[in-house]
Amino acid sequence: MTITISQQAYEDLFGETVEHSQHPDPDDPLDVVYKYPRQLAQGYWRRIYLRQGLELEIGSIQMHDRLLITYPEQEHPWLEYHFHFSGEHEDKYTSISGGQYIFSGSGLEPKKTVDDSDRQPYLELIIFMQPDLLYSFAGDRDGQLASELQQWIRQPHQRCYYHCKTATLAMQTVARQILQCPYRGVAKRLYLEAKALELMAMLVGQELEIQDKKSSPHLFKPDVIERIHHARDILLKRLHNPPSLIELARAVGLNDYLLKLGFRHCFGTTVFSYLHCYRLEQARQLLETGEMKVSEIADLVGFRSQSYFAAAFRTKFGLCPKQYQMQHKKSV
């Protein structure tokens, strides 16, 4: 069955749930959970107001039926980073599924119909940022943005910017850290603001890299891309004894400069940052199984020092490895 509904009717249904909203964190009145209208789905939206011009939303939803929401042409005043862990959205201009994101700038949002599939549960994270806040962080001495970022902020009569892409491993890690925030109250707000800005920083960095690619497309021919992916495979097979950058470049027939540039082009980060994040992500998954000791996991993913592993894991996931493993056991 397919349900078609207007934006206004959709918002009216949500308005009926406001009086039943809840505060999951008693120390934070600006952290509110709204139940999804029962006529449409089972689940909730959680909205956290972090500071003036910066908000987070987390949605966990299982649709009853396929839902089509029609939106009129309207002004889109926010910058919006929409990250999906699972579930699918699609409209005339964008499409997103698990492990992908949509970034939209400010400007005129065209008339569209959003198709929310009912095939699998949604788990999504959205960061909202007002343009003025981006200027305050990323503007130069004259208050201007880099030319590559100026397209994000457009006049109300100009169609807003859209960018759809698969999230990098680093982006996925930070997005999951937001979902698994271990703090409450003021500490939670500081943690979430830092993580939201970290994700936006990754997005800015990726946008600048995209523009670099456009200015030098001859560097990234299919043969070069294939060699860079081969370099990644070599790296991940040698977790305990990774090659140096020069050794890796020689192994795939590239110079080290082109390998560095190409690795960022393909994976959104440096060679050894990618390796570091991969090791930690593998460790996280192994900790969740509860079948191995922390020391065994550290050795298996290539960390020679357990203390360094513990510090690196805490930096990435907010908890030391043992705490993370115990917390996961409790939640299962």
Residue pairs with C-beta under 8 A, 6 or more apart in sequence:
1 65
1 66
2 65
2 66
2 67
2 68
3 40
3 65
3 66
3 67
3 68
4 68
4 70
5 40
5 67
5 68
5 69
5 70
6 69
6 70
7 69
7 70
7 71
7 72
10 69
13 37
13 39
13 40
14 34
14 37
14 45
16 37
17 34
17 35
17 36
17 37
18 34
20 35
21 32
21 33
21 34
21 35
22 32
22 33
23 29
23 31
23 32
23 33
24 31
24 33
24 46
25 31
25 184
25 185
25 188
27 184
27 185
27 186
28 48
28 184
28 185
28 188
28 189
30 48
30 49
30 189
31 46
31 47
31 48
31 49
31 188
32 46
32 47
32 48
33 44
33 45
33 46
34 44
34 45
34 46
34 47
35 43
35 44
36 42
36 43
36 44
36 45
36 61
39 64
40 63
40 64
40 65
40 67
41 61
41 62
41 63
41 64
41 67
42 61
42 62
42 64
43 59
43 60
43 61
43 62
43 121
43 122
44 59
44 60
44 61
45 57
45 58
45 59
45 61
46 57
46 58
46 59
47 55
47 56
47 57
48 55
48 56
48 57
48 58
48 189
48 192
49 55
50 56
50 189
50 192
50 193
50 196
51 193
52 130
52 133
53 129
53 130
53 132
53 133
54 127
54 128
54 129
54 130
54 133
54 193
54 196
54 197
55 127
55 128
56 125
56 126
56 127
56 128
56 178
56 192
56 196
57 125
57 126
57 128
58 124
58 125
58 126
58 178
58 179
59 122
59 123
59 124
59 125
59 126
60 121
60 122
60 123
61 87
61 121
61 122
62 118
62 121
62 122
63 116
63 117
63 118
63 122
64 118
65 118
66 115
66 116
66 117
66 118
67 115
67 116
67 118
68 113
68 114
68 115
68 116
69 113
69 114
69 116
70 111
70 112
70 113
71 109
71 111
71 112
71 113
71 114
72 111
73 108
73 109
73 110
73 111
74 108
74 109
75 107
75 108
75 109
75 156
76 104
76 105
76 106
76 107
76 108
76 109
76 160
77 106
77 130
77 131
78 106
78 128
78 129
78 130
78 131
79 103
79 104
79 105
79 106
79 128
79 129
79 130
79 131
79 134
79 152
79 153
80 102
80 103
80 104
80 126
80 127
80 128
80 129
81 101
81 102
81 103
81 126
81 127
81 129
81 199
81 200
81 203
82 96
82 101
82 102
82 103
82 104
82 124
82 125
82 126
83 100
83 101
83 124
83 125
83 126
83 127
83 167
83 171
83 175
83 199
84 96
84 97
84 98
84 99
84 100
84 101
84 122
84 123
84 124
85 98
85 99
85 123
85 124
85 125
85 175
85 176
85 179
86 98
86 120
86 121
86 122
86 123
87 97
87 98
87 116
87 117
87 120
87 121
87 122
87 123
87 124
88 95
88 96
88 97
88 98
88 116
88 117
88 119
88 120
89 95
89 96
89 102
89 114
89 115
89 116
89 117
90 96
90 114
90 115
90 117
91 112
91 113
91 114
91 115
92 110
92 112
92 113
93 110
93 112
93 162
94 102
94 104
94 162
94 164
95 164
96 102
96 164
99 166
99 167
99 172
100 164
100 165
100 166
100 167
101 164
101 165
101 166
101 167
101 171
102 162
102 163
102 164
103 161
103 162
103 163
103 164
103 165
103 203
104 160
104 161
104 162
104 163
105 151
105 152
105 153
105 154
105 160
105 161
105 162
106 131
106 152
106 153
106 154
106 160
107 153
107 154
107 155
107 156
107 158
107 159
107 160
107 161
108 154
108 156
108 157
108 158
108 159
108 160
109 159
109 160
110 159
116 122
123 179
125 175
125 178
125 179
127 196
127 199
127 200
129 200
131 152
131 153
134 145
134 149
134 152
134 153
134 200
135 143
135 145
137 197
137 200
138 145
138 146
138 149
138 204
139 145
140 146
144 150
145 152
145 153
146 208
148 207
148 208
148 210
148 211
149 204
149 207
149 208
151 161
152 161
152 207
154 160
154 161
163 207
165 206
167 175
168 202
168 206
168 267
168 268
168 269
169 267
169 269
169 274
169 277
169 278
169 281
170 202
170 268
170 269
170 273
170 274
170 277
171 199
171 202
171 203
171 268
173 277
173 280
173 281
173 316
173 317
174 195
174 198
174 199
174 202
175 199
177 195
177 316
177 317
177 318
178 192
178 195
178 196
178 199
180 317
180 318
181 188
181 191
181 192
181 195
181 318
182 318
182 319
182 327
183 190
183 191
183 318
191 318
202 268
205 268
206 268
209 264
209 265
209 268
212 261
213 220
213 265
219 258
219 261
219 262
219 265
220 262
220 265
224 254
224 258
224 262
225 262
225 266
227 252
227 253
227 254
227 262
228 252
228 254
228 259
228 262
228 263
228 265
228 266
229 266
230 252
231 248
231 249
231 251
231 252
231 254
231 259
231 263
231 271
232 263
232 266
232 267
232 274
234 243
234 248
234 251
234 252
235 242
235 243
235 248
235 271
235 274
235 275
236 275
236 278
239 275
239 279
239 301
239 302
240 302
242 248
242 272
242 275
242 302
243 251
245 256
245 259
245 260
245 271
245 272
246 256
248 259
248 271
249 255
249 256
249 258
249 259
252 259
254 262
259 271
260 270
260 271
263 269
263 270
263 271
263 274
264 270
267 274
269 277
276 312
277 316
279 301
279 302
279 303
280 301
280 312
280 313
280 316
280 317
282 300
282 301
283 297
283 298
283 301
283 303
283 309
283 313
283 321
284 313
284 317
284 324
286 292
286 297
286 300
286 301
287 294
287 297
287 321
287 324
287 325
287 328
288 325
288 328
290 325
290 328
290 329
292 300
294 306
294 310
294 321
294 322
294 325
295 306
297 321
298 306
298 309
298 310
298 321
303 309
303 312
309 321
310 320
310 321
313 319
313 320
313 321
313 324
314 320
317 324
319 327
